[in-house]
Amino acid sequence: MDLNRLKALHVVSGYGSVGAAAEALMVTPSAVSRQPAKLERETGWGDPRKPGEDSWPL
């Protein structure tokens, strides 16, 4: 597993947006936004939200 993918996910959650996270990580927003899908493929874990839901379930 590439730990940079986890770092990107963590930074997005902290900054609240892909754009702000990309700036903090000094990469493009596109590079940051691709990381969750790659992480899902590597781990087999998916996003538990249904399409159209905005927040994670508690």
C-alpha positions in Angstrom: 0.0 0.0 0.0 1.3 3.4 -0.9 1.2 5.5 2.2 1.1 8.7 0.2 -2.5 7.7 -0.7 -3.4 7.6 3.0 -1.6 10.9 3.5 -3.6 12.6 0.7 -6.9 11.3 2.2 -5.9 12.5 5.7 -4.9 16.0 4.4 -8.2 16.3 2.4 -10.2 15.5 5.6 -8.2 18.0 7.6 -8.4 20.9 5.1 -11.9 20.1 3.9 -11.3 20.4 0.2 -9.2 18.8 -2.5 -7.9 22.1 -3.7 -6.6 23.2 -0.3 -5.1 19.7 0.3 -3.4 19.8 -3.1 -1.9 23.2 -2.3 -0.6 21.9 1.1 0.8 18.7 -0.5 2.3 20.8 -3.5 0.6 18.6 -6.1 -2.3 19.2 -8.5 -6.0 18.8 -7.3 -6.3 16.1 -10.0 -3.5 14.1 -8.4 -5.2 14.3 -4.9 -8.6 13.5 -6.2 -7.4 10.2 -7.8 -5.9 8.9 -4.5 -9.1 7.6 -2.9 -10.0 5.4 -5.9 -6.5 4.0 -6.0 -6.6 3.3 -2.3 -9.9 1.5 -2.6 -8.5 -0.7 -5.4 -5.4 -1.5 -3.3 -7.2 -2.3 -0.1 -10.5 -3.7 -1.4 -12.3 -1.2 0.9 -14.9 1.0 -0.7 -16.9 4.1 0.2 -19.8 2.9 2.3 -22.0 5.9 1.2 -24.7 5.4 -1.3 -24.6 7.6 -4.4 -25.9 11.1 -3.6 -25.1 11.0 0.2 -22.8 13.8 1.3 -21.5 12.6 4.6 -20.1 9.4 6.2 -22.4 7.5 8.4 -21.6 7.6 12.1 
